[in-house]
C-alpha cells in the first residue's frame, strides 16, 4: 500500500482483503445505500455509482441497437455449447463496448434463464434452454463462461442466473406456490443451476416471483443450504423487480415491509430491485428493520461484501489493469457471422418426407417459391431482445438466395374495413411520417433506468376518425381472440395514455401491450361486434374528436366487419403459381405467451391453420416453417405436409439462415430442446411441478409425443456403431462411432442416455447423460468419447436423505434423439443395495413421501422446513411411505401438526394403525405434538390420510423396537 493507494485499490492483495478494507471505510449509511439496485457513488473514496442488472439474454437488451442472436430456446435447440459460449462472449464484448459510450449500461448481466421448460404452455419458455437439466446446465455453463471471459481474475461481465427456483407459470406468478417434492427438487430443478455455479462462471442468482412449498423464493432456505454450498466464491443474490414489496403486499407473507426486507436479507438476498431508481423506499424499510432489531449491521455487511466482490472482479477498483476496459468490439463482421451461424444451428428439421421426386428439401436451384404466412416477412423481437442493427426476414433471405424474380409473397392477413352503426368506416389519417422499416432505433431516455416498460405510447399522431370510405386494415388473429390491426402504412393501431386510437406502433410490444384487440360478437346485432382493447380493458368508441377507448360497454361503438379479402385467398393464389410453397407461421412474442401471460393451448392459431391448409390445397409441395418461442401441437400438418421445420425467433440473421437451410447450403442439425406433445390432453396442469408423479417431460411421459425430445433430421443419414461403456471408479466411460452414410456433409448431435433396468423407485424412461455436436463429411466417421460421473446414474433417496446410485444393471443408449435410440449396451454397477426407511432412528419427515395424491407441500416455518397439507380442506390427501422398518415393533406415534383436522395412518390393505384428532392449534405455524397408539412391526408400507386444513410435518415412533 502507498499513501495514495488504499488496500482496496491494491491488486496485489487477495480480493477478500481488498473488499474488507473498502467495507471498513464505508459509513453505516453508505453501506445501507449499497443494498438497492441503483447504488450511489462515494466521492470521498472514488467509488462510482453502480447498478445491478443489465438484460442480455440473447444480446444486449433495453439499451438500444445491438447484435441480436436467436432466442434462448433457439440457442438450446442448437445443442452446441461451444457455439453458445461464443455467443456469450460476443454479448459480453458488446456490453463492454456499449458501456464505454453509455454509463447506464451495466456489467452485472441478468442472464441466462435456466428454469427448465417443464410445461410448454409457460409464457416465458422462450427464455429457457431445455426441459432437461443436463442439457440446460451444459448450455448455461457455456453461455456464462462466454459472458465471464477467460481472464483468471477479472470478469468481462458478471452473470446472474434466473429465476431461483422452480418457476414455470405466469398466471398468479407472485402468489402461486410450486409444490416441489425432495426428489424433484434435487433430481430436476436444482441441477439446472448447479453446473454453471460449480464451473465458476456465475456471479449470483435472481430469485423468482413465485413461492416454493409455500415460502416465497426470495426467502428460499436453499440459497444458503444449497446454492452457496456449491462454491467458495461469493455469490450476489439480486431480487426480481418489485419482489421485496410483494412479500408484504400481494403475498401477504409479512404484516410489514420492514419484516419482509429483513427476512429477505437474512435469507440471502443482497440487492433489492424495487421502486425503480428511487432507493428511498427500500432504504427506509431497511432502516426501520435495523431500528426494530430485525436485522443488524452484520446482515448488511454480509450483503455489501458480496456486491463489492463482484465490482472488484469487474475491475472497477483498478481500471488500469482491467483487461476488458478498452473493449470496443461491437457489430463486427465476426459478430454478424456468429449471429447467422447461431440462427442456422437453431433450425430443427422435423419432417422431410421422401416421394418419387425425392424429398421436398433442400430446394433445387431454379425453384419458383411462394413464401406465405403471417411471419413470412417478419423479424420478431421479444421482451428481452435488443433493437435490430440488421434485419432479415424469411422473405428477404429467400429473395437474396434464389433471386427476387423467383420468389412471390402473400402475407395472408385478412383485409377488412370496420363499419360503424351509422354507416361510416374507421379512417387512418395520413401521418406524413416514415414507415416502421425506415425508422432508426435510438436508445430511450427513461429516467436512467433503460426500462422499456416505462416508455409511453405516442400522442403526437392524429387519432383514427370515421368517414364514408374508411381505411383498409390488415387483421391478424393471434389466437385466443387476440388480434392486431395494421394500417396501410404498416403501423399498428395502438392506444396511448390519452385513450385515443392511433396508427402509431411499429410492432406490438411493451410491458402492457397496447396493440391487441378482441372482437366481441353481439347477439342483439346481427353481425355486429364490440371492439375490446385488451391493454386497457376498455371498448372502442367513435367521437367527434376521434376514435378512442371508452370506459364501458354502454358507450362502445358497434362495428360490422367488412371483409375485403380473406388471407387464405391470397395465399392460395401465390401457392398455385409456385413450384414449392414455404408457409411461415408462428407467434408474436408479445402476444399470447410471454412474461405475465401463459398460453392456454398448444394449438396453432386458427388463422394460421387456415393458411397452411389453403396453401397445401393449392399446391401439395408445401412446407410449414414454424417460427415460434414454443412448441405447437400440429398433428395434421405433420401428417399431411411433406416437410416441417421449427426454429425459435432467430434474431437479426434469421431470414438469411433459414434460406441457407432451405437451399441446402447448410444441412439442418438443430434438435428439439423440449418434447412436442400431440395435444393439450397430454399436458399436466401448469401448477403441477411434480415431473415424476405427473409423468412430465420426456423423462416420464408415458404417451406418444408428436416429436420427441432431441428430435431433428438432417439432409443426410448417419450410422451408429461401436458403442461401448465401462465403469472405472467414479466415472462411466462411453465411446460411440458415427458415420455419415449419406451424400451431404452435416453436423450430427450424438445423444447418450441412461436407463435404470431394475430400479427400486420410479426412474426416467431414459435420461440424457451427455451429448456432442460433430461435423462429419460424407463417408467419414467420428468416434466420440464421454466421461460421465457415476453419480449421474443416481437419484435422491428420500428414505435416507442422500444421493444414491443403486447397484444393478443400467442401459447406456446412444442415438439421434430420445425416441431414436440406435445402440444400447448394459453395464453393471456395484454398491450397497437400497435398505428400508430407518423410521425408528429418524422418524418420517412428512414431505419425504414416495407417492402422494391430493396434497401439497407447504412451509413449516417462515424460515425453513416443510409440511404437507391436503390440496383442498374439503377432501382428503394421501401420502405413501414405502418400506418403513419398524424392527421388533412400536406402540406409539407422535405427530408434529398444525391447523386442525384428522390424520389416519393405515397399512396398504386399509388396516387402521392410528387415528389422530387434531384440534385447532392456533394457526398454520403453531405446531403441537400429539400422540396416539400405533402398533406394528417389521418392514411395511404406511399410508397417511389427512383431512381438513391440517399441516403434517413429522412423525416419530416409539415402543418395543425403538432405541
N, C-alpha and C positions, 0 to 999 in steps of 0.2 A: 504494500500500500504506500502511496505517496500523499503529500499534503493535498494534492488536487485530485486524488483518486481514492474515494472511499472503497471499502472492501466489496460492496455490491457491484462496483464497476471494474473489479479486478478479474479478468478472465482466467487467471492462473488458479483461482480458488475454486473449490467444488461449488456446484450450483446451489446446493443446500446451504452452504456457508454464506454465499452471496445473498440469498433470499432472506436468511435470518438477519443479516446486517441491515438490509433495507427495511425489513419489518420493524426492527428496533428503532429506526429513525422516524417512523411514521407515528403521528399522534393518534389517539383513540378515535377522533372524528375522521381523520384521514383514512384510517383502516376501515372504519364502517362504510365510508363512501365507496370503497372498492367492491362492495358486495352487490352493487347494482350493475346491470348490463352496461350502462354508459357511465364510466368512471371518470372523474375529473383528473386533471393533471395536478402535480405537486411541484410548483415552480421552484421552491427553495432547494429541492433535490434534483431538479432537472427531469422529473418524471412526467412523461407525456400523458395526455388523455388516452383512454383505451376503451374499446367496446368489444364485448364478446359477440360472436355471431356474424357470419358472412355466409349467405347461402351460396352453395357451389355444388349442387347435386350432380349436374352433368354439364358444367360450365359455370362461369361466374354469373350469378343471378342478381337481379334487383339493383344493378349498378350501371345499366346501360349496355351498349353493344359489346359482345364478347363472342368467342368461338362457342358454338352450341353443338354439343355432342348428342348422341342418342339418349333417350330417357334411360333412367337407371335400369328399368326392367329389360330394356334393349341391351344394355351392357351385360346384364345377367344372361341374356339369350346368346351372347357370343361364346360363353363358356371358355373365355380366353383371358386368364388372369394377367398375362404379360401385356397384352394389348390394353387392358383396363388400367394397369399400372402406368402405362404411358399416357393414357387419358388423364389420370390423376395428376401426373407430372405436368402436363400441359395446362391443366386448370390452375394448378398452384403457381406456375410461372406467370400466367395472365393475371392472377390475383395480385401478385407482387408488382407486376408492371402497372396495373390499374391503380394500385395504392400509391405508387410513386407520383401519380398525377392527381389523385383524389384521396385525401387522408381519411375520408369516410369509409373507404373500402377496408374491411377488416381482414386480419390474418388468422383469427380463430374461426375456422370454417365449420359450419354446422352440416356436416356431411361425412360419410354416407348414411342412408337409412338402411338398417339391417333387420327391420321387422320382417318376419317370414310371411310369405304370401299364402297363408293357410286357406283363406277363402277368396275366390276370385271376384266376389262382389264388393270387396273392400274398396272404398273410394280412392285410397292412396296407394293402390297396388303398383302404380307407375313408379313409385319412389323406391320400391324394394327390388331385390335381385332375384329371389327364387323362393319356392316353397320348402326347399331343402336346406337344413342348417350347414351341411358340409359345403355345398356349392356357394351359399351366401357368404360363409366365412372366407372361402378362397377368393371370391371376387372383392369382398370388403377389405381383406388384408392387402390385396394388390392395389386397390384404389387409394387406401390410406398411406401405403408406402410411397406411392407417387405424390400424394399431397404433402407428405412429411419431407421428402427429399432424402438424399443418401449421405449427408454430412454426418459424421459421428456425434457431433454435439448440437449444431444449430439446425433448426427446423425451418423449412420454407414456408409452410403453413401448419397450423395446429388443428387437426381434425377432431370433431366431436361426433360420436356415433349417436344416431337417433333410432327409435324412441324407446327407452328403457321403461317398461318391459311388457311383452305380450300385448301388443296394441294392434288390433286388426278391425276396428269398427269406428265409423264416423258418427253414426246416429247415437246421440246421447254420450258422446265420447268423453265428456268431462264428468259424467255421473254414473256411467255403467261400470260394472266390475267384472273382470275376467276371472272365472274360477279355474285356476291352474293347479292341477294335482302335482305332487312332487315329481313323478316320472316325467310328465310333460315339461315341467319347468326345467329339469336337468338334462333330459334327452333331446329337447327340442329348442325351447326359447333361449335359454342361457347360452347354448352353443353358438348361436348366431353372433353373439358379441365377443365370445371368449378368444377366438383365434386372432382377431386383429389386435386385441388388447395385449395378448401374450407376445405378439410379434413386435411390440414396442413402437407401433406406428400411430397410436391413438393418444390424444391429449385429454380426452374425457368422454362423457356421455351426456345426453339430454333425456330426462325422464319424460314419459308420455303423460297425456292428459288423463288417461283413464285410471281406474283402480284395479289392483290385482288382489284377489282374495279379500275383498272388502276394504283394502287400505290404499289410499292414493299413491300412485307411483312416485310422487315427489317426497314420500315418506318411506320408500321401499327399504326394508332392512337388508335387502340383497346388495344395495350399494356398498355397504361395508362388509357384509358376510361373504359375498361372492366377488363382485367386481374388483374391489381393492385388494382382494387376496390373490388375484391373478398376476400381479406385477408389483415390483418395488417402486415403480415410478409414481410420482404424484399425479393424480387424475383430477381434472376440473369438471365438476358437475354443474351444468348450466340449466336453469329451469326453462320450460317452454313458456311462450308468451302468455302472460296473464294467469298462468297456473298457480302461482302463490296465492293470488286473490281467490281463486276457485276453492281453495281449502276451507275458507270460511263463508264463501258466497254460495256458488251453485252446489258444491258438495256438502256444505254444512257440517264438515267434519270437526270443526272447532267453532266455539262461540265467538271468538275474537280473532282479528287478524294478527295480533301480537302472538297469541298462542300458535297460530298457523306458521308464521315465518320462523318462530323459534323451533318448532318441531321439524320443519324442513331443513333448517341449518344443522340441527343436531343429527338428522338422518344422513346428512352428507351433501346437501345442495350448497354450492359455493357461490353461485352468481344468480341473481334474481332478475328475470326478464319480465318486467311488469310496468304498466303505465308508460310505455314508450320511452321517450328520452327524459321524462320527468322522474328523477330519482327520489324526489322529496317524500312521496307517499310510502315507498318501501323503507326508506331510511327512517322515517318517522315511526313506522311499525317496529323496526328493529331496535330503535332507541327505547320504545315502550317496553319491548321484551326484556331489554337489559335492565331497565328500571324495576321491572316486576320480578327480576331474578329468574326468568325463564331460560335465559342464556347468560353466558359470562364472556369475559374477554378472551378466554382460551378458545371458545367456539368461533369467535370472529377471527382470531389469528389463524386458526387452522384453515379456514376458507380463504383468507387473504394469501396465505403462504402458497396455496395451490395455484391461485391466479398469477402471482408473481413468478412462480416457477415456469409457467407457460410463457410468460413475457420474456423471461431470461433466455429460454430456449429459442425464442424467435429472434434473438439478437438485439433486443431493444436496449439493453444496458451497455453494449459495446458495439455500436453500429459499424465502427471501423473494421471490425473483424467478421461481421456478418457476411457470409459468402453469397447471400442472396440479395444483398442490399441494392445492387445495381441491376437486378433482373429487369430486362426490357422486352423480352420476347412476347409478342402479342400479335395475334392474327398473322402468324408467319406462314410461309408456304408449307412448312412441316406440320403445323397445326391444322391447316386446311386438309392436307393429305390424310392426317390421322383421323380427322372427323369423317372423311369419306370411308376410310378403311374400317372404322368402328361401325359406321352405318351398314357397310357391306357384311361385316361379320355378324350383325344382329339379325339378318334376314333368315327366316326359317321357311324352308320349302316343306309344306305339309303333305302335298299330294302332287304327283306328276304322272298321270296315267298314260300308259302306252296304248297306241292304236295302230291300225295298219299304216298310218302315215308317220308313226313314231310318236314319241311324247310331244306334248304341246310346247314344252320349254326345253332348252332355250329357243328363242325366236330366231328364225333363219334370216339371213341378210335379205333385204328387199321386201320384207313382210310389210303389208299395209296394216296399220294398227289403229284401232279405235280405243282411245283412253277415255273412260267414262266413270262417273261416280262423284259423290259429294266431296271426296278428298283427292280427286284426280289432279286438281290444280291448287292444292293446299299444302302449306308447310306450317303445321300447327305447333304452337308452343304450349307449355303447361305453366302452372303456377310458379315452379322453380326453374324456369328457363331464363337465360339471358336474352337480350334483344339480338336479332339476327344481323350479322355483318354481311352474310351471303345467304341467298335463298334459292333452293332448288326443289321444285315440286315434281311429282311423277311425270306430269306433262312436260315440264322443262327438260327433265332427264331424257325422256324418250325422244323428244324432238331433236335434242342435241345428238343423241346416239344414232338415230335412224334417219334423221332428216325431217324438217318441218313438213315437207310435201307428202310424206308417208304416214303422218300421224294426224288423225282427226280427234276432235274433243267434243264431249257433251257432258255437262256437269250433272244433269238430272234433277235440278231443282224444280219445284212446282212454281210456275209463274202465275201470279194471281193479282187481282185488284181487290181492295176491301171497300165494299159499298155500304154507305150508311143507310139508316132507315129512311132518311129524307131523299135518297137517290144520288147524293154526292159520293165522291170517292176520295180516299186519302191521297194527298199530293205531297211529294217530297220537293221542297224548294231547292232551287239551284244554289249551291253554296259558293261556287267560284273558287273552291279550294282544290288542291291536287288530290288525286285518289290515294287510297291507302298504300298502294305499291310505290308511290312517288314520295312518300314522307320519310325523312331521315330520322331514325331513332335518336333520342337525346336522353341524357341522364336526368331523371326527375329530381327536382329540388324539393324534398318533402321533410322540412324541419330537421334535416340532417340524418334522418333515420333510414333513408333509401327503402322505405316500406311501401310497396305499390298498393297495399290495402288502403292507404291514406290518400290516394290520388282521386280527386273528384272528377265527375263527368263534365263534358264540355257544355258551356252555356252560351258560347259566342256564335253559334249557328242558329239559323231560323228554325222554329219548330215546324212539324208537319201541319198542313192545313187540309181542307177538303174543297174540291171543285167538281165540275161535271165529268171531266175525263179521268183525273187521278193519275197516279203513277203505277207502273208495273213493278211488283215486288217479287223478289225471289224467296220462296218459303222453303225452309229445311226443317223437317221434323226429326229431332234427335232421339225420339223415343220417350215414353212416359208422358207424352203430351207436351214436352218442352220443345219449342220451335223458335227459330230465329227468322227475322225478316230483313232482307237486304235491299237497299235502294239501287236504282240503276247505276249510280256512280261507284258502287262497290262497298259503300259504307253500311254498317248495320244500324238498325233502329235501336236507340238506347234512351234511357231516362236519366236525367241529371237531378241534382238536388231540388231544382225548382219545379219538378214534376212534369215538365214538358217532354214530349216525344220528339226526338231529332234523329236524323241520319248522321251520326257523329262518330261511331266506333269503327276502328279498323278491323277488329275481331272481338268476339265475346271475351270477356275477361274481368278481372277484379275479384276482390275478396267476396263481395256480393255482386254476382253477375247482373248487369243491368240491361242485357241484350236478349233475354229469353222471355217468351210469352207462352200463353196457352189459350187455345180457342175452346170456349165452353158452350156446348150446344144448348139452345133454349127450346124446350118442347112447345112453349106457347107461341113461338115464332118459327114458322116453317122455314128451315134452312138458316135461321138466324143464330148468331153466336155473340157472346161477350168475349172481349179480348183482355185476358188477365195478364198483368205484368208480374212475373214471378219474383223479381227482385224486391218489389215493394209490397206485393200482395194487393195492389190496387187495380182498378179496371180502367181501360182506356175510354176517354170521352172526347167529344169534339165540341170546342167552344169557339167564340168569336176570335179570341186571341191565339188560337192554335189547338193542336191535339195534345192532350195531357192525361195524366193518370188521375182518375177520380178517387174519392175516398171510399166509395161504397158501390154496391151493385145497382142501387136505385138510380144513380146518376150516370151509369155507364151507357155507352153507345151500343146499339145492336147492329152488328155487321153481317153482311152476306159476303161469302167468299165467291168471287167470280174467277173461275179458272181459265187462264189464257192457254196454258199448255201443261200437261202432266209431265213430270220428269221422265217417266218411262217411255213416253213418245219420242222425245229427243234421243234418248239412249238407244232405242230400237232402230231409229234411222241411221245413227252413226254405226251401230253394230252390223247392220245389214250390208254396208258397203266396205267392210274391212275383211282382211284375211283372219285376223285374230283380234279378240276383244280383251282388254285389260280393265276389269271393273275394280276401282279403288274405293273401298268402303272403310268405315271405322268410326272413331269417336272424335269429338272435340274435347280436349282435356279439361275444359272449363265447364262442361255441361254433362250432367248425368254420370257421376262417378269422378270425384275429385275430393280434395280436402274439404271436410264438413259434410260430404254427401256420398253415401254408399249407393251402389247400383241396386236395383230391385230385381233384375233378371239378367240371365246370360244371353238372352235372345238378341240378335241383330235387330236394330230398329226397323219397323215395318216399311218405312220409306226406302231404306237401302235394300231391304229384302226384295221389294218390288223391282228395284233397278237391276240386280243381278239376274233375276228371273226374266225380265224383259230382254236383257242382252243375250241370255242363253237361248231364249226362244227365237230370237232373230239370227243368232249365229252360234252353233254348238261349240265352236272353238273359242270358248270363253274361259278366262282365268280370273279368279277372285283374289285380289290382294287386300288383306285386312291390315290396315294401319291403325293400331289402337294401343291404348295403355293397358289392356287386359284381354283375357280370353273371351271368346264368344262360343255359344252353342249353335253350330251351323250344320247339323247332320244332313239336311237335304242338299245343301251346297256341296258338302263333302262327298255325297253320293252321286250327284248329277254332273258336277263340273269336272273337266279333265285335269285342272290344275288349281291349286290353292296355296297361297303363301300368307305368312304373317310377319309383320315387323312392328316394333314399337315406333312411336314418332321419332324419326331418325335425325333430327337436328338440321343443321344448315346444308348438309350434303345428301339429304335423304333421297331426293329425286334422282340425282346422278348415280348414287349407289344402287337404287332399285333398278334403274335402266341397265346398268352393267351386269347385274344379276340376271335380268330377263334376257339380255343379249348373249349370255354365256361368256362374257369377258372374265367373269369370276364365278366359280361354282358356289352355290349357296352351301353353307355349312353351319348356320346357327341351329341351336337346339332349344326346345321349349323349356323354360325355367319353372314352369308350373303345369299341372295337369289341366287339359282341356276336357271338361265334362260334356256329356251329351245333352243334358237337360238340367233345369233347376232342381228337379226332384233328386238329383244326385248329391246335392249340397246339404251340409249340416247347417244349423242356424248360425247367424252372424255372431251370436254371443256364446256359441259352443266352442270353447277353446281346447276341449279335450280331444286332441287328434287321435288318441288311442281308443277311447271309448266311443267317440263319434265316428270312427273309421274314416278319417280325413287324410287328404293328400295321397300321393302315390304310395306312401309308406303303408297305409292301412286301408285304402279304399278297396272295397270288395267287388265293385261293379266293373263294367267295361267302359273306359273313357272313350271320348271321341278321338283324342290324340293323347298318348301317354307322356308323362314327364320325361324329358330328354329326347323327345322325338324330333327328327329333322332329316330330310333327304338331301342328297347331292345330285349332281349330273353324272355321277359315275357309280361304281359299285366297289365294295370292299369285302375282302375275305378276312376272317379272324382265325388265327392258328396259334398253336403252341402256347396255350395258356398254362402257366404254372403258378403255384402258390405254395409257400412253405413258411412255417413258424420258426423264427430264430430269436429266442429270448423274448423281448417285448415288442418285436416287430414281425409283421407278416409281409414277406417279400413276394410281390406279384410281378409276373412278366407276361407280356402278350405281344404277338406279332400281327400286324395288319398289312394287307397287300391291296394295292389299288388294282382291281381286276377289270376296270373299265377303260374307256378311251380318253378320259379327261383328267387333268391334274386337279386336285381338290384337297381341301382340309377334311379330316375326319376327326370327330370327337369320340375318343375311346372312353367308355364309362365302365368303371369297376364297381360292382355291388357285392354285398354280402347278405346271406340269409342264414339265420339260426335254424338248424334242421329239427332239433328236438328241444325247443325252449320250454322252460317251466312256467313262463308268463307270456302274455301276448306280445309278440315281436313283429316288426315290419315284414311285409311280404318280401321285400328286399330293401336295402338301404345303401345309398351311394357312399363309397369309401374314398374314391379318388377318380380323377379324370385327366385327360390330356388332349389338347387340340393339336394335331400334327398335320403337316402338309406332305402329301405323297403324290408323286408323278405316276403316270400310267405304267403298270408293270413292276413298279418299285415296291419295296416293303419297308416297314419301320418297326423296330422292336422297342416297346415301351416298358419301362420298369417303374415300379411304385414301391415305396416303403411305407406301409400303413401301420400306425401304432396298434398293438394288440388290443388296447383299451377301446378302440373304435368298434370292436365287436360286442361291447358290453351294454349294460343298461343299469338304471338306478334301482337298487334293491330296497324297496320300501320296508321290507321286513327287518332289515338290519341298518338302514340309513347309510348306505355306501354304494359306490360304483362297483360293479362286479362283472366279470367275464365268466359265464358259466362254462364248465368243461363239456366237451362233446363235439359233434360234427357241425361244421359250418360250410356252406357252399360259397365259393368265390366265383362270381359270374362276370363275364366281360361281354359287352355288346354295344350296339348303336343307340339304345335307349332303354328305359326301364321296362319297356314292352317288347324289346327286340334283343334278347339275350342270345349270343352266338356260341359262347363256350362256357362250360361250367367245370370246375374242379372242386374237390372236397378236401378240407383239412380237418385235423383233429386237434382240439385244444384241451390241454390238461389243466387240472386245478382242483379246487375244493368244490364239491357239488353243493347245490343250494340246501340250506337247512331250514327247519321250521322257525317261525317267529319266536324269539325268546321273551314271551309276554310276562313271564314271572320276574324277569330282570328289568325290563324297560316298560312294561305295560303296553298299551296301544295308544299311539297318537291318532286322533280321530281322522286327520287328513291323510294318514298313511294307508288308505284302503287299497284293496286290489280292484274292486269294482264298486260302482255306485249307480243308483238311479234316483232321479228327482231330488238331488241335493246340490248345494253349492258350498264352496269353501269361503269362509269369512275371517275377519281379523279377530284374534283372541284379545289383543290389546291394541291400542293405537300406535304402539311402537314395534312390536314383533309378536310372532306366534299365530297359529291358525286354529280355527274351529270349523265345524261343519254344521249346517242347518238345512232343513227342508227347503226346496225351491219355493214352495208355497206353504204358508202356515195351515192351509185348509187340507193339504194332502200329505201323506207320509213320504218320507225319504228313507232310502235303504242303503246301508253300507255293508260290504262284504270283506272280511279279513280271513285270508286263507292260511291254512297250516299253522294254527296257533298251538304252541306247545305248552300244555298245562301240566306236563310231567305226571306226578303221582296224584295230582288233583288240587283243586282250590275250593273254597267255600264262600268267598265273598268278593264282590266287585265294588270299587269306589269310583264314581264318575265325577269329573270336573265339568260342570254345566252352568249355563247362564240362560236367562229368559224364563220360559215356562213351557210345560208340555209333558210328554211321556216318552220313555225310552224302553224298548223291548229288545232283549238280547236272546237270540234263538240259535238252535242248530239248523243246518240246511233243511232238515225234514220238518221244521216248524216247532220242534220241541222247545218250550219256553225255558230259558235258563235264568232270566231275571226280568223283573218289571220294576221300573223306577218312575215314581210320580215326582215331577219337578214343580214345586210351587214357584210363583213369581219371585225371582231372586233380586229384583230391584233394577233391572236393566241389562242390556246386552253385554256389558263389560263387567258386570258384578257376578263373579263366579262363586259357586258353592260346591263343596264335595259331599256327595250323597252316596250312601252305601246301601247294598241290597244283597240278599243271599244269592249265591251263584255257585252251583255245584257241577263240576265237570272235571275230566282228566284226559290224559293222552293228547294226541295231536288232532285237532278238529278245526273245522271252519266255523267262524262266528259271524252271524248276521245281526246288524244293529238297525232297528227301525225307529225313526224319530217322528214324533207327531207334535204339531204346534210350533210356535216361534221359539224353538229350543236350540241352543248352541252347545254342541258337544265338543269338548277339547281333548279329553284324555280319559283313559280307563286304566285302573290299577287293580291287580288281582292278588288276593292273599288267601292263605289257608294251608292245607296239609303240605302241598308241594312247594310252597313259596319259600324264598330264602329267609 
